[in-house]
Every structure is written in C-alpha cells, then in structure tokens.
Amino acid sequence: MGSAAFRDIFGNPFCPVSFAPSWRTEAVVALARGIYEERAWDRMNVLVLQP
C-alpha cells in the first residue's frame, strides 16, 4: 500500500482533526450515542443529514 493510499484511509497523524463546535448539537450527540450503543452502524448516514 502506498503512502498516499495509507493517508486516504487512516489520515495524517501529524495533522490533527478539528471540527466546528456548532456541529455538536444535542440531536447529533444523541444520534451518535444511540448508533454506538446499539452498534447500528448502518444508521450512520443519518448523521450526515443533520444540520
């Protein structure tokens, strides 16, 4: 596996991941928690649709 493919899959360990705190609404956290606790990975696409 080439280094570019490796970074595409796993990310760059020297570049921290950040996101806008406004994305972390109560609804999104509740959905993510439910998906994780129920191991319902097929529902992850719902998170994409949240504002």
mmCIF file as Biopython writes it, N, C-alpha, C and O atoms, coordinates in Angstrom:
data_model
#
loop_
_atom_site.group_PDB
_atom_site.id
_atom_site.type_symbol
_atom_site.label_atom_id
_atom_site.label_alt_id
_atom_site.label_comp_id
_atom_site.label_asym_id
_atom_site.label_entity_id
_atom_site.label_seq_id
_atom_site.pdbx_PDB_ins_code
_atom_site.Cartn_x
_atom_site.Cartn_y
_atom_site.Cartn_z
_atom_site.occupancy
_atom_site.B_iso_or_equiv
_atom_site.auth_seq_id
_atom_site.auth_asym_id
_atom_site.pdbx_PDB_model_num
ATOM 1   N N  . MET A ? 1  ? 0.859   -1.175 0.000  1.0 0.0 1  A 1 
ATOM 2   C CA . MET A ? 1  ? 0.000   0.000  0.000  1.0 0.0 1  A 1 
ATOM 3   C C  . MET A ? 1  ? 0.901   1.231  0.000  1.0 0.0 1  A 1 
ATOM 4   O O  . MET A ? 1  ? 1.827   1.330  0.804  1.0 0.0 1  A 1 
ATOM 5   N N  . GLY A ? 2  ? 0.629   2.153  -0.890 1.0 0.0 2  A 1 
ATOM 6   C CA . GLY A ? 2  ? 1.424   3.365  -0.970 1.0 0.0 2  A 1 
ATOM 7   C C  . GLY A ? 2  ? 1.074   4.339  0.139  1.0 0.0 2  A 1 
ATOM 8   O O  . GLY A ? 2  ? 0.024   4.222  0.770  1.0 0.0 2  A 1 
ATOM 9   N N  . SER A ? 3  ? 1.954   5.296  0.373  1.0 0.0 3  A 1 
ATOM 10  C CA . SER A ? 3  ? 1.733   6.250  1.456  1.0 0.0 3  A 1 
ATOM 11  C C  . SER A ? 3  ? 0.495   7.115  1.209  1.0 0.0 3  A 1 
ATOM 12  O O  . SER A ? 3  ? -0.195  7.476  2.162  1.0 0.0 3  A 1 
ATOM 13  N N  . ALA A ? 4  ? 0.202   7.453  -0.042 1.0 0.0 4  A 1 
ATOM 14  C CA . ALA A ? 4  ? -0.988  8.251  -0.336 1.0 0.0 4  A 1 
ATOM 15  C C  . ALA A ? 4  ? -2.261  7.479  0.004  1.0 0.0 4  A 1 
ATOM 16  O O  . ALA A ? 4  ? -3.197  8.030  0.582  1.0 0.0 4  A 1 
ATOM 17  N N  . ALA A ? 5  ? -2.285  6.196  -0.363 1.0 0.0 5  A 1 
ATOM 18  C CA . ALA A ? 5  ? -3.453  5.369  -0.041 1.0 0.0 5  A 1 
ATOM 19  C C  . ALA A ? 5  ? -3.588  5.204  1.463  1.0 0.0 5  A 1 
ATOM 20  O O  . ALA A ? 5  ? -4.698  5.231  1.995  1.0 0.0 5  A 1 
ATOM 21  N N  . PHE A ? 6  ? -2.467  5.034  2.148  1.0 0.0 6  A 1 
ATOM 22  C CA . PHE A ? 6  ? -2.484  4.899  3.606  1.0 0.0 6  A 1 
ATOM 23  C C  . PHE A ? 6  ? -3.088  6.150  4.248  1.0 0.0 6  A 1 
ATOM 24  O O  . PHE A ? 6  ? -3.922  6.040  5.146  1.0 0.0 6  A 1 
ATOM 25  N N  . ARG A ? 7  ? -2.673  7.340  3.795  1.0 0.0 7  A 1 
ATOM 26  C CA . ARG A ? 7  ? -3.215  8.592  4.342  1.0 0.0 7  A 1 
ATOM 27  C C  . ARG A ? 7  ? -4.687  8.746  4.003  1.0 0.0 7  A 1 
ATOM 28  O O  . ARG A ? 7  ? -5.448  9.282  4.808  1.0 0.0 7  A 1 
ATOM 29  N N  . ASP A ? 8  ? -5.110  8.286  2.822  1.0 0.0 8  A 1 
ATOM 30  C CA . ASP A ? 8  ? -6.527  8.357  2.461  1.0 0.0 8  A 1 
ATOM 31  C C  . ASP A ? 8  ? -7.382  7.536  3.414  1.0 0.0 8  A 1 
ATOM 32  O O  . ASP A ? 8  ? -8.494  7.936  3.756  1.0 0.0 8  A 1 
ATOM 33  N N  . ILE A ? 9  ? -6.874  6.405  3.839  1.0 0.0 9  A 1 
ATOM 34  C CA . ILE A ? 9  ? -7.644  5.512  4.700  1.0 0.0 9  A 1 
ATOM 35  C C  . ILE A ? 9  ? -7.543  5.915  6.170  1.0 0.0 9  A 1 
ATOM 36  O O  . ILE A ? 9  ? -8.556  5.957  6.869  1.0 0.0 9  A 1 
ATOM 37  N N  . PHE A ? 10 ? -6.333  6.212  6.647  1.0 0.0 10 A 1 
ATOM 38  C CA . PHE A ? 10 ? -6.118  6.439  8.074  1.0 0.0 10 A 1 
ATOM 39  C C  . PHE A ? 10 ? -5.905  7.902  8.452  1.0 0.0 10 A 1 
ATOM 40  O O  . PHE A ? 10 ? -5.904  8.231  9.638  1.0 0.0 10 A 1 
ATOM 41  N N  . GLY A ? 11 ? -5.727  8.771  7.489  1.0 0.0 11 A 1 
ATOM 42  C CA . GLY A ? 11 ? -5.491  10.171 7.793  1.0 0.0 11 A 1 
ATOM 43  C C  . GLY A ? 11 ? -4.015  10.448 8.060  1.0 0.0 11 A 1 
ATOM 44  O O  . GLY A ? 11 ? -3.191  9.534  8.088  1.0 0.0 11 A 1 
ATOM 45  N N  . ASN A ? 12 ? -3.708  11.695 8.249  1.0 0.0 12 A 1 
ATOM 46  C CA . ASN A ? 12 ? -2.344  12.111 8.526  1.0 0.0 12 A 1 
ATOM 47  C C  . ASN A ? 12 ? -2.183  12.255 10.039 1.0 0.0 12 A 1 
ATOM 48  O O  . ASN A ? 12 ? -2.837  13.107 10.640 1.0 0.0 12 A 1 
ATOM 49  N N  . PRO A ? 13 ? -1.329  11.442 10.668 1.0 0.0 13 A 1 
ATOM 50  C CA . PRO A ? 13 ? -1.186  11.508 12.125 1.0 0.0 13 A 1 
ATOM 51  C C  . PRO A ? 13 ? -0.551  12.808 12.613 1.0 0.0 13 A 1 
ATOM 52  O O  . PRO A ? 13 ? -0.611  13.107 13.806 1.0 0.0 13 A 1 
ATOM 53  N N  . PHE A ? 14 ? 0.053   13.579 11.722 1.0 0.0 14 A 1 
ATOM 54  C CA . PHE A ? 14 ? 0.702   14.821 12.106 1.0 0.0 14 A 1 
ATOM 55  C C  . PHE A ? 14 ? -0.207  16.038 11.900 1.0 0.0 14 A 1 
ATOM 56  O O  . PHE A ? 14 ? 0.202   17.166 12.177 1.0 0.0 14 A 1 
ATOM 57  N N  . CYS A ? 15 ? -1.404  15.824 11.428 1.0 0.0 15 A 1 
ATOM 58  C CA . CYS A ? 15 ? -2.363  16.901 11.195 1.0 0.0 15 A 1 
ATOM 59  C C  . CYS A ? 15 ? -3.619  16.602 12.012 1.0 0.0 15 A 1 
ATOM 60  O O  . CYS A ? 15 ? -4.420  15.757 11.614 1.0 0.0 15 A 1 
ATOM 61  N N  . PRO A ? 16 ? -3.805  17.276 13.142 1.0 0.0 16 A 1 
ATOM 62  C CA . PRO A ? 16 ? -4.952  16.967 13.994 1.0 0.0 16 A 1 
ATOM 63  C C  . PRO A ? 16 ? -6.284  17.262 13.297 1.0 0.0 16 A 1 
ATOM 64  O O  . PRO A ? 16 ? -6.396  18.188 12.493 1.0 0.0 16 A 1 
ATOM 65  N N  . VAL A ? 17 ? -7.261  16.465 13.622 1.0 0.0 17 A 1 
ATOM 66  C CA . VAL A ? 17 ? -8.603  16.632 13.068 1.0 0.0 17 A 1 
ATOM 67  C C  . VAL A ? 17 ? -9.369  17.615 13.941 1.0 0.0 17 A 1 
ATOM 68  O O  . VAL A ? 17 ? -9.342  17.516 15.168 1.0 0.0 17 A 1 
ATOM 69  N N  . SER A ? 18 ? -10.041 18.550 13.317 1.0 0.0 18 A 1 
ATOM 70  C CA . SER A ? 18 ? -10.852 19.506 14.074 1.0 0.0 18 A 1 
ATOM 71  C C  . SER A ? 18 ? -12.196 19.674 13.369 1.0 0.0 18 A 1 
ATOM 72  O O  . SER A ? 18 ? -12.334 19.389 12.180 1.0 0.0 18 A 1 
ATOM 73  N N  . PHE A ? 19 ? -13.162 20.136 14.118 1.0 0.0 19 A 1 
ATOM 74  C CA . PHE A ? 19 ? -14.476 20.402 13.545 1.0 0.0 19 A 1 
ATOM 75  C C  . PHE A ? 19 ? -15.084 21.589 14.273 1.0 0.0 19 A 1 
ATOM 76  O O  . PHE A ? 19 ? -14.663 21.933 15.378 1.0 0.0 19 A 1 
ATOM 77  N N  . ALA A ? 20 ? -16.059 22.204 13.658 1.0 0.0 20 A 1 
ATOM 78  C CA . ALA A ? 20 ? -16.718 23.360 14.253 1.0 0.0 20 A 1 
ATOM 79  C C  . ALA A ? 20 ? -17.571 22.899 15.438 1.0 0.0 20 A 1 
ATOM 80  O O  . ALA A ? 20 ? -18.385 21.989 15.281 1.0 0.0 20 A 1 
ATOM 81  N N  . PRO A ? 21 ? -17.407 23.497 16.603 1.0 0.0 21 A 1 
ATOM 82  C CA . PRO A ? 21 ? -18.202 23.097 17.772 1.0 0.0 21 A 1 
ATOM 83  C C  . PRO A ? 21 ? -19.711 23.229 17.542 1.0 0.0 21 A 1 
ATOM 84  O O  . PRO A ? 21 ? -20.502 22.571 18.217 1.0 0.0 21 A 1 
ATOM 85  N N  . SER A ? 22 ? -20.102 24.067 16.603 1.0 0.0 22 A 1 
ATOM 86  C CA . SER A ? 22 ? -21.532 24.237 16.332 1.0 0.0 22 A 1 
ATOM 87  C C  . SER A ? 22 ? -22.158 22.970 15.765 1.0 0.0 22 A 1 
ATOM 88  O O  . SER A ? 22 ? -23.380 22.825 15.796 1.0 0.0 22 A 1 
ATOM 89  N N  . TRP A ? 23 ? -21.344 22.046 15.245 1.0 0.0 23 A 1 
ATOM 90  C CA . TRP A ? 23 ? -21.852 20.790 14.703 1.0 0.0 23 A 1 
ATOM 91  C C  . TRP A ? 23 ? -22.289 19.843 15.815 1.0 0.0 23 A 1 
ATOM 92  O O  . TRP A ? 23 ? -23.079 18.929 15.578 1.0 0.0 23 A 1 
ATOM 93  N N  . ARG A ? 24 ? -21.780 20.057 17.021 1.0 0.0 24 A 1 
ATOM 94  C CA . ARG A ? 24 ? -22.029 19.121 18.126 1.0 0.0 24 A 1 
ATOM 95  C C  . ARG A ? 24 ? -23.290 19.534 18.889 1.0 0.0 24 A 1 
ATOM 96  O O  . ARG A ? 24 ? -23.229 19.958 20.043 1.0 0.0 24 A 1 
ATOM 97  N N  . THR A ? 25 ? -24.411 19.400 18.225 1.0 0.0 25 A 1 
ATOM 98  C CA . THR A ? 25 ? -25.685 19.732 18.857 1.0 0.0 25 A 1 
ATOM 99  C C  . THR A ? 25 ? -26.173 18.548 19.686 1.0 0.0 25 A 1 
ATOM 100 O O  . THR A ? 25 ? -25.662 17.435 19.561 1.0 0.0 25 A 1 
ATOM 101 N N  . GLU A ? 26 ? -27.163 18.802 20.529 1.0 0.0 26 A 1 
ATOM 102 C CA . GLU A ? 26 ? -27.714 17.721 21.352 1.0 0.0 26 A 1 
ATOM 103 C C  . GLU A ? 26 ? -28.282 16.603 20.488 1.0 0.0 26 A 1 
ATOM 104 O O  . GLU A ? 26 ? -28.142 15.427 20.821 1.0 0.0 26 A 1 
ATOM 105 N N  . ALA A ? 27 ? -28.921 16.964 19.380 1.0 0.0 27 A 1 
ATOM 106 C CA . ALA A ? 27 ? -29.514 15.951 18.497 1.0 0.0 27 A 1 
ATOM 107 C C  . ALA A ? 27 ? -28.443 15.062 17.875 1.0 0.0 27 A 1 
ATOM 108 O O  . ALA A ? 27 ? -28.606 13.844 17.808 1.0 0.0 27 A 1 
ATOM 109 N N  . VAL A ? 28 ? -27.356 15.665 17.422 1.0 0.0 28 A 1 
ATOM 110 C CA . VAL A ? 28 ? -26.286 14.896 16.791 1.0 0.0 28 A 1 
ATOM 111 C C  . VAL A ? 28 ? -25.611 13.980 17.805 1.0 0.0 28 A 1 
ATOM 112 O O  . VAL A ? 28 ? -25.327 12.821 17.502 1.0 0.0 28 A 1 
ATOM 113 N N  . VAL A ? 29 ? -25.354 14.491 19.000 1.0 0.0 29 A 1 
ATOM 114 C CA . VAL A ? 29 ? -24.719 13.672 20.037 1.0 0.0 29 A 1 
ATOM 115 C C  . VAL A ? 29 ? -25.623 12.509 20.424 1.0 0.0 29 A 1 
ATOM 116 O O  . VAL A ? 29 ? -25.146 11.390 20.606 1.0 0.0 29 A 1 
ATOM 117 N N  . ALA A ? 30 ? -26.921 12.760 20.551 1.0 0.0 30 A 1 
ATOM 118 C CA . ALA A ? 30 ? -27.863 11.693 20.898 1.0 0.0 30 A 1 
ATOM 119 C C  . ALA A ? 30 ? -27.912 10.625 19.807 1.0 0.0 30 A 1 
ATOM 120 O O  . ALA A ? 30 ? -27.934 9.430  20.102 1.0 0.0 30 A 1 
ATOM 121 N N  . LEU A ? 31 ? -27.929 11.060 18.551 1.0 0.0 31 A 1 
ATOM 122 C CA . LEU A ? 31 ? -27.919 10.097 17.443 1.0 0.0 31 A 1 
ATOM 123 C C  . LEU A ? 31 ? -26.639 9.269  17.438 1.0 0.0 31 A 1 
ATOM 124 O O  . LEU A ? 31 ? -26.684 8.047  17.301 1.0 0.0 31 A 1 
ATOM 125 N N  . ALA A ? 32 ? -25.508 9.933  17.588 1.0 0.0 32 A 1 
ATOM 126 C CA . ALA A ? 32 ? -24.226 9.223  17.581 1.0 0.0 32 A 1 
ATOM 127 C C  . ALA A ? 32 ? -24.138 8.247  18.752 1.0 0.0 32 A 1 
ATOM 128 O O  . ALA A ? 32 ? -23.665 7.121  18.594 1.0 0.0 32 A 1 
ATOM 129 N N  . ARG A ? 33 ? -24.592 8.678  19.914 1.0 0.0 33 A 1 
ATOM 130 C CA . ARG A ? 33 ? -24.554 7.797  21.081 1.0 0.0 33 A 1 
ATOM 131 C C  . ARG A ? 33 ? -25.429 6.568  20.860 1.0 0.0 33 A 1 
ATOM 132 O O  . ARG A ? 33 ? -25.024 5.451  21.181 1.0 0.0 33 A 1 
ATOM 133 N N  . GLY A ? 34 ? -26.627 6.768  20.314 1.0 0.0 34 A 1 
ATOM 134 C CA . GLY A ? 34 ? -27.523 5.648  20.042 1.0 0.0 34 A 1 
ATOM 135 C C  . GLY A ? 34 ? -26.936 4.676  19.031 1.0 0.0 34 A 1 
ATOM 136 O O  . GLY A ? 34 ? -27.040 3.460  19.192 1.0 0.0 34 A 1 
ATOM 137 N N  . ILE A ? 35 ? -26.322 5.216  17.996 1.0 0.0 35 A 1 
ATOM 138 C CA . ILE A ? 35 ? -25.699 4.369  16.973 1.0 0.0 35 A 1 
ATOM 139 C C  . ILE A ? 35 ? -24.583 3.544  17.601 1.0 0.0 35 A 1 
ATOM 140 O O  . ILE A ? 35 ? -24.464 2.349  17.332 1.0 0.0 35 A 1 
ATOM 141 N N  . TYR A ? 36 ? -23.766 4.181  18.438 1.0 0.0 36 A 1 
ATOM 142 C CA . TYR A ? 36 ? -22.650 3.468  19.053 1.0 0.0 36 A 1 
ATOM 143 C C  . TYR A ? 36 ? -23.145 2.403  20.041 1.0 0.0 36 A 1 
ATOM 144 O O  . TYR A ? 36 ? -22.689 1.260  20.006 1.0 0.0 36 A 1 
ATOM 145 N N  . GLU A ? 37 ? -24.071 2.781  20.914 1.0 0.0 37 A 1 
ATOM 146 C CA . GLU A ? 37 ? -24.542 1.849  21.934 1.0 0.0 37 A 1 
ATOM 147 C C  . GLU A ? 37 ? -25.262 0.648  21.344 1.0 0.0 37 A 1 
ATOM 148 O O  . GLU A ? 37 ? -25.150 -0.466 21.857 1.0 0.0 37 A 1 
ATOM 149 N N  . GLU A ? 38 ? -26.001 0.877  20.266 1.0 0.0 38 A 1 
ATOM 150 C CA . GLU A ? 38 ? -26.751 -0.209 19.633 1.0 0.0 38 A 1 
ATOM 151 C C  . GLU A ? 38 ? -25.948 -0.910 18.538 1.0 0.0 38 A 1 
ATOM 152 O O  . GLU A ? 38 ? -26.412 -1.881 17.940 1.0 0.0 38 A 1 
ATOM 153 N N  . ARG A ? 39 ? -24.728 -0.402 18.282 1.0 0.0 39 A 1 
ATOM 154 C CA . ARG A ? 39 ? -23.887 -0.947 17.217 1.0 0.0 39 A 1 
ATOM 155 C C  . ARG A ? 39 ? -24.635 -0.968 15.882 1.0 0.0 39 A 1 
ATOM 156 O O  . ARG A ? 39 ? -24.496 -1.899 15.089 1.0 0.0 39 A 1 
ATOM 157 N N  . ALA A ? 40 ? -25.423 0.071  15.659 1.0 0.0 40 A 1 
ATOM 158 C CA . ALA A ? 40 ? -26.246 0.177  14.453 1.0 0.0 40 A 1 
ATOM 159 C C  . ALA A ? 40 ? -25.513 1.035  13.423 1.0 0.0 40 A 1 
ATOM 160 O O  . ALA A ? 40 ? -25.966 2.123  13.068 1.0 0.0 40 A 1 
ATOM 161 N N  . TRP A ? 41 ? -24.383 0.532  12.954 1.0 0.0 41 A 1 
ATOM 162 C CA . TRP A ? 41 ? -23.530 1.304  12.055 1.0 0.0 41 A 1 
ATOM 163 C C  . TRP A ? 41 ? -24.235 1.659  10.749 1.0 0.0 41 A 1 
ATOM 164 O O  . TRP A ? 41 ? -23.842 2.612  10.077 1.0 0.0 41 A 1 
ATOM 165 N N  . ASP A ? 42 ? -25.259 0.912  10.386 1.0 0.0 42 A 1 
ATOM 166 C CA . ASP A ? 42 ? -25.992 1.212  9.156  1.0 0.0 42 A 1 
ATOM 167 C C  . ASP A ? 42 ? -26.755 2.528  9.251  1.0 0.0 42 A 1 
ATOM 168 O O  . ASP A ? 42 ? -27.185 3.056  8.226  1.0 0.0 42 A 1 
ATOM 169 N N  . ARG A ? 43 ? -26.933 3.072  10.452 1.0 0.0 43 A 1 
ATOM 170 C CA . ARG A ? 43 ? -27.653 4.340  10.634 1.0 0.0 43 A 1 
ATOM 171 C C  . ARG A ? 43 ? -26.729 5.549  10.621 1.0 0.0 43 A 1 
ATOM 172 O O  . ARG A ? 43 ? -27.193 6.668  10.839 1.0 0.0 43 A 1 
ATOM 173 N N  . MET A ? 44 ? -25.446 5.364  10.375 1.0 0.0 44 A 1 
ATOM 174 C CA . MET A ? 44 ? -24.518 6.499  10.402 1.0 0.0 44 A 1 
ATOM 175 C C  . MET A ? 44 ? -24.833 7.537  9.336  1.0 0.0 44 A 1 
ATOM 176 O O  . MET A ? 44 ? -24.504 8.712  9.500  1.0 0.0 44 A 1 
ATOM 177 N N  . ASN A ? 45 ? -25.462 7.121  8.252  1.0 0.0 45 A 1 
ATOM 178 C CA . ASN A ? 45 ? -25.802 8.097  7.206  1.0 0.0 45 A 1 
ATOM 179 C C  . ASN A ? 45 ? -26.775 9.153  7.710  1.0 0.0 45 A 1 
ATOM 180 O O  . ASN A ? 45 ? -26.856 10.234 7.128  1.0 0.0 45 A 1 
ATOM 181 N N  . VAL A ? 46 ? -27.512 8.868  8.774  1.0 0.0 46 A 1 
ATOM 182 C CA . VAL A ? 46 ? -28.435 9.860  9.349  1.0 0.0 46 A 1 
ATOM 183 C C  . VAL A ? 46 ? -27.657 11.044 9.886  1.0 0.0 46 A 1 
ATOM 184 O O  . VAL A ? 46 ? -28.138 12.175 9.821  1.0 0.0 46 A 1 
ATOM 185 N N  . LEU A ? 47 ? -26.463 10.810 10.416 1.0 0.0 47 A 1 
ATOM 186 C CA . LEU A ? 47 ? -25.651 11.901 10.945 1.0 0.0 47 A 1 
ATOM 187 C C  . LEU A ? 47 ? -25.265 12.896 9.863  1.0 0.0 47 A 1 
ATOM 188 O O  . LEU A ? 47 ? -25.106 14.084 10.144 1.0 0.0 47 A 1 
ATOM 189 N N  . VAL A ? 48 ? -25.114 12.438 8.655  1.0 0.0 48 A 1 
ATOM 190 C CA . VAL A ? 48 ? -24.747 13.319 7.546  1.0 0.0 48 A 1 
ATOM 191 C C  . VAL A ? 48 ? -25.869 14.303 7.254  1.0 0.0 48 A 1 
ATOM 192 O O  . VAL A ? 48 ? -25.616 15.425 6.814  1.0 0.0 48 A 1 
ATOM 193 N N  . LEU A ? 49 ? -27.083 13.897 7.491  1.0 0.0 49 A 1 
ATOM 194 C CA . LEU A ? 49 ? -28.226 14.732 7.167  1.0 0.0 49 A 1 
ATOM 195 C C  . LEU A ? 49 ? -28.552 15.762 8.247  1.0 0.0 49 A 1 
ATOM 196 O O  . LEU A ? 49 ? -29.390 16.634 8.020  1.0 0.0 49 A 1 
ATOM 197 N N  . GLN A ? 50 ? -27.920 15.685 9.403  1.0 0.0 50 A 1 
ATOM 198 C CA . GLN A ? 50 ? -28.206 16.627 10.485 1.0 0.0 50 A 1 
ATOM 199 C C  . GLN A ? 50 ? -27.588 17.985 10.187 1.0 0.0 50 A 1 
ATOM 200 O O  . GLN A ? 50 ? -26.472 18.069 9.672  1.0 0.0 50 A 1 
ATOM 201 N N  . PRO A ? 51 ? -28.323 19.053 10.515 1.0 0.0 51 A 1 
ATOM 202 C CA . PRO A ? 51 ? -27.780 20.410 10.270 1.0 0.0 51 A 1 
ATOM 203 C C  . PRO A ? 51 ? -26.646 20.753 11.188 1.0 0.0 51 A 1 
ATOM 204 O O  . PRO A ? 51 ? -26.093 21.850 11.103 1.0 0.0 51 A 1 
#
